[in-house]
Amino acid sequence: MARRTTSNSTGSSPGPRNRTPQPLPRRRRTVGDFLKAFLAFVALLVLLIGVPGALASQIGWPLPSGSPSLDWLQKEISVDTFINTLTVVVWFAWAQFTACVLVEVKAALSGVGLPNRVPGAGPSQLLARQLVAALLLVGATAASFTPGLSQLGQQLDGNQRPAAAAAQQTPGGLLGQQQEQAASTAAALAEQAASAAAHAESGTGAHASDDDTKFYRIQPPEGRHHDSLWEVAERHLGDGRRYKEIYQLNKDRTQPDGSKLSEASLIRPGWIMEMPGDARGGELVEMPDEAPKVSEEVQQQISDYARTGGAEGAGGQQGGGSGSLDRDTAHISLPEQRPAPDQGHQQGQDGQRERQGQGQEHAAPAAGEDGGFGLPQALLGAPLLAAGLLGALGRRRRQALWQSALGAVGGRRGMEPPTPTGAAADAQDALLVGADPEGVRLLDLSLRGLAASLAGESRPLPTVYAAWMSGNGDLHLQLAQPAGKPPAPWQLGQDQTFWMLARADAERYEDVDTAAPYPGLVSLGTMDDSRLLLNLEAVPGIVSLSGREQDRAGVFASVAAELATNGWSDRMTITLVGFGEDLTPLAPNRLRHLDDIEALVETMEAETRQRRGALGAAGHDSVLTGRTGPAQHTRWAPHLVLLAAEPSAEDAVTLAELAADASRLGIGYLVGTQSGDLPGAAWEMEITSEGKLLAPLLGLELDAQLLPVSQQRAVVELFTDADPERDDDRPTTAPPFLVDISEQGRPAVYARLVGPYEIIGLETPDGERSPLLHEALALLLLHREGVHPRVLSSALWPRGVTDDVRDALVERLRAWLGNDPDGTARLGTDSTGRLKLAKSVVSDLDVLRSLYHEATQGRGANSRAVRGRLLTDALVLVRGPLLAERPAGRYGWLTHEIIDAQLPLLVADIGLALSAFHLEKGRAEKAIEALNAALGSAPGDERLWNELLRATHATGDSDRLKRLAADLVARSGARGLPPRTEALLDELLPAWRSGVAAVG
């Protein structure tokens, strides 16, 4: 099982200081409070005394004076009849409201438990509660009021659950039931914090004699402040970390309201806590000596509670030493690992996640350091982040290619994206090695499949605090509260708050058309062999992160980058404050940067109001219910705020108030702090200089996922170089490798990649290693700049491989390729350690690029005859798609490449250039022939179709042009023709719409 860190309650622990959330400042009673109390008193007088007095004096007795007869039923209904009927209704309403007031006053004065529910009196009881609360706010009995002023206005049903059941819910469960109003969530803020507990010190137990046993009565909330075990321990034991002793003394003992303490963070006003013998302070009650200081009712409650300190109190002391963790107090806990089904030799590789097998190959150095071969370890050890960045980078490069193609005038501006060098090249290699796109795909399928299954059963999405991706590929969702039996193929995990999906079941999922249910999941790090993803938008309040500024920066950058590029979300907004202005190129549509906290507060106040109104208008309790509705693809996208700059005390209070209702609105807050003392923080974490992410009260000690500044800059450089909007001084990008296309440049080894894969100049290797050698050569041919050995191994063995196996393959590949006549090996290693092919080993793709470059920017630019010959030779090389007929299950690394977008564009450019060459001389049929040849490899290129229309129009055959227009309309389907094509047809064939209908 996982290691969890707990602090010794008495010793001086060298570990970080991790406290429960600091309460918001206590608000003093103001003139407005007294005015509200006076108005509440007047309202109660009017409603309790004025209403019955007015009814008695003005209307009198509304019921008949005698028993009704049949004649009475036949009488005409008069105005008096209506008035008397309404009077009876008013009397009943008054009686119900009076009962509500009495119930609320009793609960407020006793300070124990929740008020009893008056049948059918939802709005009436709510009004009574608000009036009584306002009246008692300034009175001497305010200290006994429960369930708390901050819970006013919440739906009554959320407060009337059985007390014992409510006490056994997790804080997130209470939040989920009571999140209709912002104030009710604020009431849970402080309760959410202290959740991981350890065994109390030996020597303090529940068996202390009554002569020295002391008790504390949990105080009701005052304003926004709520009592917590941490604060009780801090006031009366001198150290908040000793809250665990109080918890262990009182765990599972019956409280005066009938419920039990089951979680350290879930306590209620009016509950009684037995205290350790060394507790000090004026609020304590020592039995029996100080019993006269409290009321007889409280004295009796304490006496009854003291008698339960035997077996029940001792039960909390079992099961571990001083360093053990009580699982009942943990919000986030590591799931139990499912045993692998096979115990054979193959289990070692097949049981591993994609790419995780390489973890044994390269020991992980300290956070932020480079791994083997000079690659940055932070990116190597972040498979989900790397996959997201790699996918986003590929999309950016494809977009740049298309924009370059559509914007080219006269000549092509360049087919090739800039080749990364230095730190950017290392970062790209690390992304290629570390990325786990299959894991991202399965995570996305699993979550969307779960949402679709629940929607099909008309069940709401459960609130998910975290997801664990275990070493064997299983996915565990940790729920805020039990949500029943999960839909198949999901299963219950180690308890009712874990839903588990085996990797084998996830692989059988199919794509479903539903919104991403938990887009706020983001990787924080690993514990043992499991990766934790925290759902930022589900946290009931603020998540604070303390530690050194440079260490916090690595966490913030990692979180921002993964949220911006992950593959398990649809739309979201990520607001960065105090950092990350240079991160916006990663995802300009998602990331936005604000200058200061003042701008953030203004923005979030407006958005919080808007989201509350939108949820209310739509009739949803939270964004989770909205995401499965008909508007799932257009609304309820999360908004995650990452604030690296520590807010002032005033701003912190404002943010805490905004975050009180954030979890149901789909808003999450991650806030940095130097000291760790942040008002209103629900969960507190600390990043250490050793790269550990600690949250003792959550029971977590993770190897943090970081994106240090140097690697952050390198990743951003990859994106900025690929930015299609970038304005630089590079009008043309030459191919990375040009070959000698003359007769003297005949290569020693020639590989055909455009079409079926063939190799000329080498003997076919014998044995089962032949496909592996062919694949390795293809990868090297597509990357003439060189391939890092770890990139090669991760491409050929996605599940990981050891160094010796990789090195053996490289040597076999080197021997197969042989040497040039001068004795130089055709597979060499450059100064950076990357594998690189000699110039004597070329592919038809290299020749294709070289021919086009020479035709448009070399000798063909000044010689029409040379240009035509080179373009014709280039088009002859196109025999089909890249690596056609390749074996199934291999060449998966091609999904990371942009060659699948480059090759069609290159072929289209060649076809367009050759068509223009022929049209200059009026050879329309030759132009059409060239365009049709290019369309065989680039059928979706709009430029080819438009040029084909022009060439066909040049033939003067209108019927042929109409048939071509009809073919284009049929191909376009429901989407219709592109605007440029429509405009061209309007120019070439004005009556094309009617002509197309006639042809059809």
Number of C-alpha atoms within 10 A of each C-alpha: 10 16 14 22 21 25 23 19 20 11 7 8 11 8 13 17 17 22 22 28 27 21 21 21 15 12 10 9 11 10 9 9 15 17 14 18 21 15 15 20 17 15 14 18 12 14 15 16 13 14 14 16 14 12 16 13 9 9 13 12 13 17 12 8 7 6 7 9 8 7 7 10 9 8 8 8 10 8 9 11 13 10 13 17 13 13 19 15 12 15 15 12 14 18 14 17 22 19 18 25 23 15 19 26 20 15 20 26 16 18 28 25 20 23 22 16 18 15 9 9 17 15 13 18 25 20 17 24 25 18 23 21 25 23 23 23 21 18 12 9 14 21 21 21 28 27 24 26 24 22 22 21 17 19 18 16 11 16 19 14 15 12 15 15 10 19 20 18 17 26 27 25 19 21 26 22 19 23 27 22 19 24 20 25 30 27 24 25 32 31 26 26 30 31 26 27 31 31 24 27 19 10 10 17 23 26 17 18 12 14 10 15 20 24 21 20 19 21 23 24 23 19 17 21 22 26 18 28 27 27 22 25 22 15 16 20 22 14 15 21 26 26 25 29 27 23 28 27 27 30 24 22 25 20 23 18 16 14 20 22 22 20 27 28 29 25 22 28 23 26 25 24 26 28 30 25 17 12 18 15 11 7 13 17 22 20 19 15 11 12 16 11 11 11 10 11 10 19 18 14 17 26 15 14 20 24 11 18 23 15 12 17 23 19 17 22 24 11 11 12 13 15 17 17 23 22 15 15 24 22 26 23 20 23 23 14 16 15 9 11 8 11 10 7 8 9 13 12 16 15 20 19 22 24 24 25 21 26 15 11 14 14 11 16 13 15 23 21 14 19 20 14 13 14 22 26 25 30 34 26 27 26 27 27 33 28 28 24 29 25 20 19 25 19 15 22 24 21 17 21 24 17 13 17 21 13 11 13 9 9 13 22 17 19 22 19 20 16 15 17 13 9 19 21 18 23 30 24 23 28 30 25 28 29 30 24 22 17 20 19 17 21 23 22 21 26 23 24 25 24 26 22 18 18 17 11 10 10 15 15 21 23 27 24 24 26 28 25 24 25 19 22 24 20 26 28 23 28 22 25 22 17 17 11 11 18 18 11 16 19 15 17 18 15 11 15 20 25 25 23 23 18 20 10 14 22 14 11 15 12 11 13 10 19 26 25 29 29 24 27 24 24 27 20 22 23 21 14 15 23 25 25 19 21 21 28 29 26 30 33 32 31 23 26 30 27 20 16 14 12 23 26 22 24 25 24 23 25 21 26 27 21 26 26 23 24 23 25 21 15 18 19 17 23 20 26 22 17 17 22 14 13 23 21 19 25 20 10 13 18 23 17 18 17 12 14 19 11 11 19 15 10 12 18 14 10 16 18 12 13 19 21 12 15 19 13 9 12 11 17 19 23 24 23 20 22 25 23 16 10 12 18 17 11 15 23 25 23 24 23 23 24 25 25 17 21 19 11 13 11 16 20 18 17 24 24 23 23 29 26 27 29 29 30 28 25 30 27 27 22 25 28 22 17 14 23 19 30 25 32 33 25 27 27 25 27 27 17 14 12 21 21 25 26 25 27 30 23 26 26 23 23 20 27 28 30 29 23 15 14 22 21 16 19 27 21 21 25 22 17 18 23 19 18 12 10 8 7 6 10 10 13 15 18 17 15 14 18 19 15 16 7 7 7 11 14 18 18 18 19 22 21 23 21 18 14 16 13 15 13 12 13 9 13 14 8 7 8 11 13 16 16 20 17 19 19 20 18 20 18 22 17 16 19 18 19 22 25 20 23 21 24 23 22 23 21 19 23 19 24 21 15 14 10 10 18 13 11 16 19 12 14 20 17 13 16 21 16 16 14 8 6 8 11 16 22 22 14 16 13 6 13 14 17 20 19 23 17 18 17 21 23 22 18 21 24 20 27 24 22 27 25 24 19 25 20 16 15 15 20 15 12 12 12 13 16 24 19 14 23 27 18 15 23 20 11 16 22 16 15 17 20 16 13 10 14 10 7 6 14 17 13 15 12 12 19 16 18 16 14 16 18 21 22 21 24 25 28 25 28 28 20 25 26 26 21 19 18 18 10 8 14 16 22 16 16 27 24 16 26 28 17 19 25 20 16 22 23 14 14 18 17 17 23 19 17 20 24 23 19 25 22 18 18 15 11 10 14 13 14 25 25 16 17 24 20 14 18 20 14 13 12 9 8 8 12 17 11 9 12 18 18 13 15 20 13 11 17 18 12 12 19 16 11 17 19 11 10 12 11
